């Protein structure tokens, strides 16, 4: 199975093996949102993947 490289590039693996990534839906249409929501979307979140998805998106890890 091929790896989904575009999604893989958006993730970062921390020293302890935790996956970090940006929240979806924050690139445009943010003018109506409050400033606190805009800033909240900038923060990274922990991504939880099933073992099958982890093998697909992060081969060899």
C-alpha positions, 0 to 999 in steps of 0.5 A: 500500500502506498503511503499518503505523503501529503498527510504524513508531512503535516504530522510531527512525531515528538521525542516520546512518539506522540503525533502532533498536527494542526487542527483542520478548518482554519485556513480561511473564513475566519474573519467572523470568528472571535479572536480567541477562537482564531488563536485556539485554531493556531495551536497544535493538537495530539493526533490519535491514529489506529495501528492500521492508519499509523502503518499507512501514514507513518511507515517504519515508525 
